[in-house]
Amino acid sequence: MPSSPGDLATTYGRLLTLLADSPEIDAFLDEVVHLAADVVTPAAGGGITLRRDGAAVTVATSHPLAAEADEIQYGADEGPCLTSLRTGEVVRVDDLTAESRWDRYRPHAVARGVLSSLSLPLAVAGHTAGAMNLYSRQRDAFTGPVRAHAAAFAAQCAAALTVALRMADDGERHRQLVEAMAGRSVIDQALGILMAQQRCTASAAFDLLRRASQRRNRRLREIAADVIRNVTGEAPEPPPRFGTADRRNGPDPAAR
């Protein structure tokens, strides 16, 4: 049966719930592909392919059939999934045994039981970032309303994927910021020690650290940590956690 607006709204709600509940993007994609296998029938298996470092990679599957079909395509460098990924178009195969395309892919996929498939591009920020692939052991599994349902679901997945990738990017930026803050804190502590020991300016103390870093071929932060340990006998003090208030000093004024 064709999907009703209510069905699609419910499905999108499930996608948003997955997005909120899955802290890692790989976990989110794994849940999404299983959801695809549930809401698009009679798919025997589903998979999501994304571009990573210029290569196509299956990042999630709901059934071994999908994983095998994808891997055959990667080895052959052809197939419906790769065609969809490269062209940004929907690629439907009603009967793989009657196909004339993909000579290197077709016989191996048929031997493993794939008879029909549907590959749908996943557009992120105007570019095809991946493809959702559905495979069936039946002929003509993705015609008419089933294809329309799958296309609507893929569009919802692309929207959710866009949000997930942005969240992952923000998380990476947050991690980098925390690391940078930690490194800066260690260096500042070491500079204070050197300024007291050498009775010099901050600039001169930094130059001492820099020259030691170059001479020993070690990171500036590591040299700074050594200075702190040699003087105090303890590891450097960690910086305040990013985005949290220091409770000893009361609430964060910026949060008022």
Secondary structure per residue as TSV (DSSP state, phi and psi in degrees):
chain	resnum	aa	ss	phi	psi
A	1	M	-	360.0	148.3
A	2	P	-	-65.3	152.0
A	3	S	-	-75.2	136.4
A	4	S	-	-89.6	161.8
A	5	P	H	-55.3	-34.6
A	6	G	H	-66.4	-39.9
A	7	D	H	-61.3	-46.2
A	8	L	H	-66.9	-37.2
A	9	A	H	-64.3	-41.1
A	10	T	H	-63.6	-42.6
A	11	T	H	-62.8	-43.8
A	12	Y	H	-65.3	-34.9
A	13	G	H	-61.9	-39.2
A	14	R	H	-65.5	-38.6
A	15	L	H	-61.5	-44.9
A	16	L	H	-65.1	-35.7
A	17	T	H	-64.0	-42.7
A	18	L	H	-60.8	-40.8
A	19	L	H	-61.7	-40.4
A	20	A	H	-73.8	-31.9
A	21	D	H	-90.3	-13.2
A	22	S	-	-105.9	105.0
A	23	P	S	-69.3	-27.7
A	24	E	S	-108.8	143.4
A	25	I	H	-66.1	-33.9
A	26	D	H	-63.3	-40.3
A	27	A	H	-65.5	-39.2
A	28	F	H	-61.4	-46.0
A	29	L	H	-64.6	-37.6
A	30	D	H	-62.7	-41.5
A	31	E	H	-68.0	-38.2
A	32	V	H	-62.7	-44.1
A	33	V	H	-68.6	-31.5
A	34	H	H	-70.6	-35.0
A	35	L	H	-64.3	-39.7
A	36	A	H	-60.3	-42.4
A	37	A	H	-65.4	-27.4
A	38	D	H	-78.8	-40.8
A	39	V	H	-91.5	-17.2
A	40	V	S	-112.4	109.7
A	41	T	T	-116.8	149.7
A	42	P	T	-103.3	53.9
A	43	A	-	-62.2	130.5
A	44	A	S	-79.5	-25.3
A	45	G	E	-167.8	150.3
A	46	G	E	-128.3	155.9
A	47	G	E	-149.7	156.3
A	48	I	E	-121.1	125.8
A	49	T	E	-109.0	132.4
A	50	L	E	-125.8	157.4
A	51	R	E	-83.5	128.7
A	52	R	E	-134.2	116.7
A	53	D	T	55.2	38.8
A	54	G	T	84.3	-5.7
A	55	A	E	-112.6	153.7
A	56	A	E	-84.1	131.2
A	57	V	E	-136.1	132.9
A	58	T	E	-78.3	115.3
A	59	V	E	-97.6	-13.6
A	60	A	E	-162.9	143.2
A	61	T	E	-141.5	154.4
A	62	S	S	-106.1	-7.1
A	63	H	S	-158.3	144.4
A	64	P	H	-56.5	-29.5
A	65	L	H	-59.2	-41.3
A	66	A	H	-67.8	-41.7
A	67	A	H	-62.7	-43.0
A	68	E	H	-65.9	-43.8
A	69	A	H	-63.0	-40.5
A	70	D	H	-64.9	-45.3
A	71	E	H	-64.6	-35.7
A	72	I	H	-60.1	-42.3
A	73	Q	H	-65.5	-41.3
A	74	Y	H	-63.9	-39.8
A	75	G	H	-68.2	-36.4
A	76	A	H	-85.7	-15.0
A	77	D	T	59.9	36.4
A	78	E	-	-164.8	161.5
A	79	G	S	141.1	171.3
A	80	P	H	-62.1	-38.4
A	81	C	H	-63.1	-49.2
A	82	L	H	-66.6	-34.5
A	83	T	H	-63.5	-44.0
A	84	S	H	-64.5	-41.5
A	85	L	H	-64.3	-38.8
A	86	R	H	-81.7	-30.6
A	87	T	H	-102.1	-18.6
A	88	G	-	73.2	21.3
A	89	E	-	-115.3	155.5
A	90	V	-	-72.9	133.3
A	91	V	E	-122.8	114.8
A	92	R	E	-112.4	135.2
A	93	V	E	-121.4	114.8
A	94	D	S	-84.7	-36.1
A	95	D	-	-148.9	103.2
A	96	L	G	-65.5	-27.1
A	97	T	G	-70.2	-20.7
A	98	A	G	-101.1	4.2
A	99	E	-	-75.5	149.5
A	100	S	-	-110.0	-5.3
A	101	R	S	-90.0	161.2
A	102	W	-	58.5	61.1
A	103	D	T	-60.3	-30.9
A	104	R	T	-80.7	-24.4
A	105	Y	T	-91.7	-44.1
A	106	R	H	-54.7	-54.6
A	107	P	H	-63.4	-34.5
A	108	H	H	-71.6	-37.3
A	109	A	H	-68.3	-42.1
A	110	V	H	-62.0	-39.8
A	111	A	H	-61.5	-26.0
A	112	R	T	-95.0	3.7
A	113	G	T	102.0	2.5
A	114	V	-	-78.5	121.9
A	115	L	-	-115.9	-28.8
A	116	S	E	-145.0	158.5
A	117	S	E	-157.6	163.1
A	118	L	E	-142.4	122.3
A	119	S	E	-115.9	126.1
A	120	L	E	-122.3	126.9
A	121	P	E	-68.3	146.7
A	122	L	E	-112.2	108.3
A	123	A	E	-92.6	129.2
A	124	V	E	-128.2	121.7
A	125	A	T	54.9	38.8
A	126	G	T	82.9	1.6
A	127	H	E	-124.4	148.9
A	128	T	E	-77.7	105.4
A	129	A	E	-91.0	-18.9
A	130	G	E	-171.7	-169.3
A	131	A	E	-147.6	142.8
A	132	M	E	-99.5	128.3
A	133	N	E	-120.1	130.4
A	134	L	E	-119.9	132.1
A	135	Y	E	-126.0	144.2
A	136	S	E	-136.4	151.1
A	137	R	S	-86.0	0.7
A	138	Q	S	-105.3	152.2
A	139	R	T	-79.0	151.8
A	140	D	T	54.8	40.3
A	141	A	T	-80.3	-17.1
A	142	F	T	-127.7	49.4
A	143	T	-	-106.7	163.8
A	144	G	H	54.7	-130.1
A	145	P	H	-60.3	-31.6
A	146	V	H	-64.9	-41.2
A	147	R	H	-64.1	-43.1
A	148	A	H	-62.1	-40.7
A	149	H	H	-62.9	-45.8
A	150	A	H	-62.8	-41.1
A	151	A	H	-64.5	-40.2
A	152	A	H	-65.4	-40.8
A	153	F	H	-65.6	-41.2
A	154	A	H	-62.8	-37.8
A	155	A	H	-63.8	-40.2
A	156	Q	H	-65.7	-39.8
A	157	C	H	-63.5	-40.1
A	158	A	H	-61.7	-40.9
A	159	A	H	-64.8	-43.6
A	160	A	H	-67.1	-37.2
A	161	L	H	-64.3	-37.6
A	162	T	H	-58.6	-45.4
A	163	V	H	-65.6	-42.4
A	164	A	H	-62.4	-41.9
A	165	L	H	-66.6	-37.8
A	166	R	H	-66.1	-39.7
A	167	M	H	-64.5	-41.4
A	168	A	H	-64.0	-39.7
A	169	D	H	-64.8	-42.6
A	170	D	H	-63.5	-39.2
A	171	G	H	-63.6	-39.8
A	172	E	H	-66.3	-40.8
A	173	R	H	-64.1	-39.0
A	174	H	H	-63.0	-43.3
A	175	R	H	-61.5	-44.4
A	176	Q	H	-62.9	-38.6
A	177	L	H	-65.6	-42.9
A	178	V	H	-62.3	-43.0
A	179	E	H	-63.6	-41.7
A	180	A	H	-63.8	-41.2
A	181	M	H	-62.8	-40.8
A	182	A	H	-64.2	-43.8
A	183	G	H	-63.4	-41.9
A	184	R	H	-65.4	-37.3
A	185	S	H	-64.0	-43.3
A	186	V	H	-64.0	-43.9
A	187	I	H	-63.0	-42.7
A	188	D	H	-62.9	-39.3
A	189	Q	H	-63.9	-42.7
A	190	A	H	-65.8	-38.3
A	191	L	H	-61.1	-41.2
A	192	G	H	-60.9	-41.8
A	193	I	H	-64.6	-46.4
A	194	L	H	-64.9	-38.9
A	195	M	H	-61.5	-39.0
A	196	A	H	-71.4	-41.8
A	197	Q	H	-69.0	-45.8
A	198	Q	H	-93.7	-5.2
A	199	R	T	50.5	52.8
A	200	C	-	-128.2	174.8
A	201	T	-	-79.2	168.0
A	202	A	H	-62.2	-37.6
A	203	S	H	-64.0	-43.1
A	204	A	H	-67.7	-37.5
A	205	A	H	-65.4	-40.5
A	206	F	H	-64.1	-37.7
A	207	D	H	-64.1	-36.6
A	208	L	H	-62.3	-44.7
A	209	L	H	-62.5	-44.5
A	210	R	H	-61.8	-44.1
A	211	R	H	-67.0	-38.2
A	212	A	H	-64.8	-38.4
A	213	S	H	-62.6	-44.4
A	214	Q	H	-68.3	-40.9
A	215	R	H	-65.7	-39.5
A	216	R	H	-94.8	-3.7
A	217	N	T	56.0	46.7
A	218	R	-	-129.4	158.3
A	219	R	-	-64.8	148.0
A	220	L	H	-57.1	-39.9
A	221	R	H	-63.2	-37.1
A	222	E	H	-67.6	-41.7
A	223	I	H	-62.6	-42.0
A	224	A	H	-62.1	-41.1
A	225	A	H	-63.6	-37.6
A	226	D	H	-63.1	-41.5
A	227	V	H	-58.6	-45.1
A	228	I	H	-65.2	-44.4
A	229	R	H	-64.9	-40.5
A	230	N	H	-63.5	-32.4
A	231	V	H	-89.0	-43.2
A	232	T	H	-98.2	-21.5
A	233	G	S	77.4	6.6
A	234	E	S	-131.1	163.1
A	235	A	-	-69.7	157.9
A	236	P	-	-59.5	148.5
A	237	E	-	-66.9	133.3
A	238	P	-	-70.1	152.8
A	239	P	-	-74.6	163.5
A	240	P	-	-59.2	145.9
A	241	R	-	-65.3	134.4
A	242	F	T	-67.1	131.3
A	243	G	T	85.7	6.7
A	244	T	-	-125.5	153.8
A	245	A	-	-87.4	151.2
A	246	D	-	-82.8	109.5
A	247	R	G	-66.0	-21.7
A	248	R	G	-69.3	-26.3
A	249	N	G	-102.4	13.4
A	250	G	-	87.2	-175.0
A	251	P	S	-67.3	155.6
A	252	D	-	-68.4	122.7
A	253	P	G	-60.2	-29.9
A	254	A	G	-68.6	-18.0
A	255	A	G	-87.1	-4.1
A	256	R	-	-76.3	360.0
